[in-house]
Amino acid sequence: MASQGILLGMGNPLLDISSVVDPGFLQKYDLKLNDAIPADEKHQPMYEEMATKYNVEYIAGGSTQNSIRVAQDKFGEEMTKSSKDAGVNVQYHIDETTPTGTCAVCVVGGERSLVANLAAASCYRSEHLKRPEIWAFVDKAKYFYVAGFFLVVSPDSIQLVAEHAAVNNKVFMMNLSAPFICEFFKDALDGVLPYMDFVFGNETEARSFSEVHGWGIDNVEEIALKISQLPKASGTHKRITIITQGADPVCVAEDGKVKKFPVIPLPKEKLVDTNGAGDAFVGGFLSQLIQEKTIGDCIRAGCYAASTILQRSGCKFPDKPDFR
């Protein structure tokens, strides 16, 4: 059993506004399925439109928060309640002048398109992290997980925790999160990459990473291997790269080799919503990693969590998970 406070996540807390929508809704706001983008001015009306036009669910979201929940204003109140009900000790930075960030989860045929309006999440500053009562959580934790989306907001906060992990022989992990992170935040991502002991991502993000670095490699296994072999700031832990590929096997690159692990087959008729599946995979993985289980056990837990989330609306778990 893992000790309390052993795992700390940093990211953008958002409230998912989730609903099945019409294909025309995607066209109206120029959205693509299986994509995740930041909201711009043209997307601002869509949140209220979803809430009034469709039968929406409000679910505590944000990539890091999803993963940590799986491993354990009105929008703000809903989000806090949802996370604490899941046993997560949330330490939000409250901005009194900015509304809680939201993410529109538009589902068509089980596939999702995400549009994140960071709002208050974009106001995070490292001064909050440095407060003694907050930094105490950093001191206590042995594992750190950060979604790449947080690079948009506070790369200096990530750097502080990454350096702490390296100096204190702790485990630091990040997710590539989305192609736009690899493309438009390349320098920030490269700056923290040497500190990453685990790198997570999916096949689209891996190929985007390869492209922006000029590798000319399209093969996911080769990309995963190359990422795992990039320089590290600390030699205490080797780097392990884990790339998911939807229904195809998970690629794990470590020690100069790539292993592939099968996922749990899911019939099309059981697919409800792909939102949060990648986050759930990471959460399941982390739930075993902090108990010092094998990589194989971690992958199996990740696949179980992802399969479970795919059969539910949003990143929500049954009351009594049956993973063994």
C-alpha positions as CSV (number, residue, x, y, z in Angstrom):
1,M,0.0,0.0,0.0
2,A,1.5,3.4,-1.0
3,S,1.9,6.0,1.7
4,Q,-0.2,9.2,1.7
5,G,1.3,12.1,-0.3
6,I,3.7,9.9,-2.2
7,L,2.5,11.1,-5.6
8,L,2.2,14.8,-6.5
9,G,0.6,16.0,-9.8
10,M,0.9,19.5,-11.3
11,G,-1.3,20.8,-14.0
12,N,-4.2,22.9,-15.2
13,P,-7.4,22.1,-13.2
14,L,-10.3,22.4,-15.5
15,L,-14.0,21.5,-15.3
16,D,-15.0,19.3,-18.2
17,I,-18.3,20.3,-19.8
18,S,-19.1,17.1,-21.6
19,S,-21.8,16.2,-24.0
20,V,-22.7,14.3,-27.2
21,V,-23.1,16.9,-29.9
22,D,-24.1,17.1,-33.5
23,P,-21.4,16.9,-36.2
24,G,-22.6,20.4,-37.3
25,F,-21.5,21.7,-33.9
26,L,-18.0,20.6,-34.6
27,Q,-18.1,22.2,-38.1
28,K,-19.5,25.5,-36.6
29,Y,-16.4,25.8,-34.4
30,D,-13.9,24.3,-36.8
31,L,-13.2,21.3,-34.6
32,K,-11.6,17.9,-35.4
33,L,-12.2,14.6,-33.6
34,N,-9.4,13.2,-31.6
35,D,-7.9,16.6,-31.2
36,A,-7.1,18.9,-28.2
37,I,-6.6,22.6,-28.7
38,P,-6.6,25.8,-26.6
39,A,-9.7,28.0,-27.1
40,D,-9.4,31.2,-29.0
41,E,-11.9,34.0,-29.4
42,K,-14.2,32.2,-31.9
43,H,-14.6,29.3,-29.4
44,Q,-15.8,31.4,-26.4
45,P,-19.6,31.1,-27.1
46,M,-19.5,27.3,-27.4
47,Y,-19.4,26.6,-23.6
48,E,-22.6,28.4,-22.9
49,E,-24.1,26.9,-26.1
50,M,-23.3,23.4,-25.0
51,A,-24.8,24.0,-21.5
52,T,-28.1,25.3,-23.0
53,K,-28.4,23.2,-26.1
54,Y,-27.2,19.8,-24.9
55,N,-27.5,17.5,-21.9
56,V,-24.1,18.2,-20.4
57,E,-22.2,16.6,-17.6
58,Y,-19.8,18.5,-15.3
59,I,-16.8,16.5,-14.5
60,A,-13.5,17.4,-12.8
61,G,-11.0,17.5,-15.6
62,G,-7.6,18.7,-16.7
63,S,-5.1,16.1,-17.9
64,T,-3.0,15.9,-14.7
65,Q,-6.0,16.0,-12.4
66,N,-7.6,13.1,-14.4
67,S,-4.5,11.0,-14.0
68,I,-4.2,11.7,-10.3
69,R,-7.9,11.0,-9.7
70,V,-7.6,7.6,-11.3
71,A,-4.4,6.8,-9.3
72,Q,-6.7,8.1,-6.2
73,D,-17.7,29.8,-8.4
74,K,-20.2,26.8,-9.3
75,F,-17.6,25.3,-11.7
76,G,-14.9,25.6,-9.0
77,E,-17.1,24.0,-6.4
78,E,-18.1,21.2,-8.6
79,M,-14.5,20.5,-9.5
80,T,-13.2,20.5,-6.0
81,K,-16.0,18.2,-4.8
82,S,-15.4,15.8,-7.6
83,S,-11.7,15.5,-7.0
84,K,-12.0,15.3,-3.2
85,D,-14.7,12.6,-3.5
86,A,-12.0,10.6,-5.4
87,G,-9.6,11.0,-2.5
88,V,-7.3,13.6,-4.1
89,N,-5.9,16.3,-1.9
90,V,-6.2,19.3,-4.2
91,Q,-4.3,22.5,-3.6
92,Y,-5.7,24.9,-6.1
93,H,-4.4,28.4,-6.6
94,I,-7.5,30.5,-6.3
95,D,-7.6,33.6,-8.5
96,E,-10.5,35.8,-7.3
97,T,-10.7,37.9,-10.5
98,T,-10.8,35.0,-13.0
99,P,-13.4,32.3,-13.5
100,T,-12.6,28.6,-13.2
101,G,-11.1,27.1,-16.4
102,T,-13.3,24.9,-18.5
103,C,-12.9,22.3,-21.2
104,A,-15.5,21.6,-23.8
105,V,-15.7,17.9,-24.5
106,C,-17.6,17.4,-27.7
107,V,-18.4,13.8,-28.4
108,V,-19.5,12.4,-31.8
109,G,-19.7,8.6,-32.2
110,G,-17.7,8.0,-29.1
111,E,-14.7,10.1,-30.3
112,R,-14.0,13.4,-28.6
113,S,-12.8,16.9,-29.5
114,L,-11.4,19.0,-26.7
115,V,-11.3,22.8,-26.5
116,A,-9.7,24.1,-23.3
117,N,-10.4,27.6,-22.0
118,L,-7.7,27.9,-19.3
119,A,-9.1,31.0,-17.6
120,A,-7.9,30.9,-14.0
121,A,-5.6,28.0,-14.7
122,S,-3.5,30.3,-16.9
123,C,-2.9,32.6,-13.9
124,Y,-0.8,30.1,-11.9
125,R,2.5,31.4,-10.7
126,S,5.5,29.7,-9.0
127,E,5.1,32.0,-6.0
128,H,2.1,29.8,-5.0
129,L,4.3,26.7,-5.3
130,K,7.1,28.2,-3.2
131,R,4.8,28.9,-0.2
132,P,6.0,26.7,2.7
133,E,2.6,25.0,3.2
134,I,2.5,24.1,-0.6
135,W,6.2,23.2,-0.9
136,A,5.7,20.8,2.0
137,F,3.8,18.5,-0.4
138,V,6.8,18.6,-2.8
139,D,9.2,17.7,0.0
140,K,6.9,14.8,1.0
141,A,6.3,13.3,-2.4
142,K,8.5,10.7,-4.0
143,Y,6.9,10.7,-7.5
144,F,5.9,13.7,-9.6
145,Y,3.7,13.7,-12.7
146,V,3.1,16.7,-14.9
147,A,1.0,17.0,-18.1
148,G,2.7,18.9,-20.9
149,F,-0.2,21.3,-20.9
150,F,1.2,22.9,-17.8
151,L,4.2,24.2,-19.9
152,V,1.7,26.7,-21.4
153,V,1.2,28.2,-17.9
154,S,4.2,27.8,-15.6
155,P,7.4,26.2,-17.0
156,D,9.3,27.7,-14.1
157,S,7.2,25.8,-11.6
158,I,7.9,22.6,-13.5
159,Q,11.6,23.3,-13.5
160,L,11.6,23.8,-9.8
161,V,10.0,20.5,-9.1
162,A,12.1,18.7,-11.8
163,E,15.4,20.0,-10.2
164,H,14.1,19.0,-6.8
165,A,13.4,15.5,-8.0
166,A,16.9,15.1,-9.6
167,V,18.7,16.3,-6.5
168,N,16.7,14.2,-4.2
169,N,16.7,11.0,-6.3
170,K,12.9,11.1,-6.8
171,V,11.0,10.1,-9.9
172,F,9.9,12.9,-12.3
173,M,7.4,12.1,-15.1
174,M,5.8,14.1,-17.9
175,N,3.3,13.7,-20.8
176,L,3.8,15.1,-24.2
177,S,0.0,15.7,-24.0
178,A,-0.8,17.1,-27.5
179,P,0.9,17.9,-30.8
180,F,0.6,21.6,-30.3
181,I,2.7,21.3,-27.1
182,C,5.5,19.6,-29.1
183,E,5.2,22.2,-31.9
184,F,4.7,25.5,-30.2
185,F,6.3,24.9,-26.8
186,K,9.3,22.9,-28.1
187,D,11.9,25.0,-26.2
188,A,10.1,24.7,-22.9
189,L,9.6,21.0,-23.4
190,D,13.3,20.5,-24.4
191,G,14.3,22.4,-21.3
192,V,12.7,20.0,-18.9
193,L,13.2,16.8,-20.9
194,P,16.6,16.0,-19.3
195,Y,14.8,15.7,-15.9
196,M,12.1,13.2,-17.2
197,D,12.5,9.7,-15.9
198,F,9.3,8.6,-17.6
199,V,7.9,10.2,-20.8
200,F,4.3,9.4,-21.8
201,G,2.5,10.1,-25.0
202,N,0.4,8.7,-27.8
203,E,1.5,7.9,-31.4
204,T,0.4,11.3,-32.8
205,E,2.3,13.2,-30.2
206,A,5.4,11.0,-30.7
207,R,5.4,11.7,-34.5
208,S,4.9,15.4,-33.9
209,F,7.9,15.3,-31.5
210,S,10.0,13.6,-34.1
211,E,8.9,16.1,-36.8
212,V,9.7,19.2,-34.9
213,H,13.1,17.8,-33.9
214,G,13.9,17.1,-37.5
215,W,14.5,13.4,-36.9
216,G,12.7,12.2,-40.1
217,I,11.4,9.2,-38.2
218,D,7.8,8.1,-38.5
219,N,8.1,4.7,-36.8
220,V,6.7,5.0,-33.2
221,E,9.0,2.3,-31.8
222,E,12.1,4.1,-33.1
223,I,10.8,7.5,-31.9
224,A,10.2,6.0,-28.4
225,L,13.6,4.5,-28.3
226,K,15.3,7.8,-29.4
227,I,13.4,9.8,-26.8
228,S,14.5,7.3,-24.1
229,Q,18.1,7.8,-25.1
230,L,18.2,11.6,-25.0
231,P,20.5,13.1,-22.3
232,K,19.4,13.1,-18.7
233,A,20.2,15.6,-15.9
234,S,20.6,12.8,-13.3
235,G,21.8,9.3,-13.7
236,T,20.0,7.9,-10.7
237,H,17.0,6.7,-12.8
238,K,17.0,5.6,-16.4
239,R,14.5,7.1,-18.8
240,I,11.5,5.0,-19.9
241,T,9.3,6.2,-22.8
242,I,5.8,4.9,-23.0
243,I,3.8,5.5,-26.1
244,T,0.1,4.4,-26.5
245,Q,-1.4,3.7,-29.9
246,G,-5.1,3.4,-29.4
247,A,-6.1,-0.2,-30.1
248,D,-2.6,-1.2,-31.1
249,P,0.1,-2.4,-28.5
250,V,1.7,0.0,-26.1
251,C,5.4,0.7,-26.9
252,V,7.8,0.8,-23.9
253,A,11.4,1.9,-24.6
254,E,14.1,1.3,-22.0
255,D,17.6,0.0,-21.8
256,G,18.1,0.4,-25.6
257,K,15.2,-2.0,-26.4
258,V,11.4,-1.7,-27.1
259,K,8.8,-4.0,-25.7
260,K,5.2,-4.0,-26.9
261,F,2.2,-4.8,-24.6
262,P,-1.2,-5.6,-25.9
263,V,-4.2,-3.5,-24.9
264,I,-7.6,-4.8,-23.8
265,P,-9.8,-5.2,-26.9
266,L,-13.0,-3.2,-26.7
267,P,-15.9,-3.9,-29.1
268,K,-17.0,-0.7,-31.0
269,E,-20.5,-1.0,-29.4
270,K,-19.0,-0.6,-25.9
271,L,-17.2,2.6,-26.7
272,V,-18.9,5.5,-25.0
273,D,-16.4,8.3,-24.9
274,T,-12.6,8.5,-25.6
275,N,-12.2,11.6,-23.4
276,G,-9.8,10.9,-20.5
277,A,-8.7,7.5,-21.8
278,G,-5.0,8.5,-22.1
279,D,-5.1,10.3,-18.7
280,A,-6.7,7.2,-17.2
281,F,-3.9,5.0,-18.7
282,V,-1.3,7.1,-17.0
283,G,-3.3,7.1,-13.7
284,G,-3.5,3.3,-13.7
285,F,0.2,3.0,-14.5
286,L,1.1,5.4,-11.6
287,S,-1.2,3.5,-9.2
288,Q,1.2,0.5,-9.6
289,L,4.4,2.3,-10.0
290,I,4.2,4.0,-6.6
291,Q,3.8,0.5,-5.2
292,E,7.0,-0.5,-6.9
293,K,5.3,-3.0,-9.2
294,T,6.9,-4.2,-12.5
295,I,6.5,-2.2,-15.7
296,G,4.4,-5.0,-17.0
297,D,2.0,-4.7,-14.0
298,C,1.9,-0.9,-14.5
299,I,1.0,-1.3,-18.2
300,R,-1.7,-3.8,-17.4
301,A,-3.2,-1.4,-14.8
302,G,-3.0,1.4,-17.3
303,C,-4.8,-0.6,-20.0
304,Y,-7.5,-1.7,-17.5
305,A,-8.1,2.0,-16.5
306,A,-8.2,3.2,-20.1
307,S,-10.6,0.4,-21.1
308,T,-12.9,1.2,-18.2
309,I,-12.9,5.0,-18.9
310,L,-13.7,4.3,-22.6
311,Q,-16.9,2.7,-21.5
312,R,-18.1,5.7,-19.5
313,S,-18.8,9.3,-20.1
314,G,-15.8,11.4,-19.1
315,C,-13.0,10.4,-16.8
316,K,-15.1,8.6,-14.2
317,F,-14.5,5.3,-12.5
318,P,-17.0,2.8,-11.1
319,D,-17.5,2.8,-7.3
320,K,-15.7,-0.6,-7.0
321,P,-13.0,-1.1,-9.7
322,D,-12.3,-4.8,-10.2
323,F,-8.7,-4.7,-11.4
324,R,-6.5,-7.5,-10.0
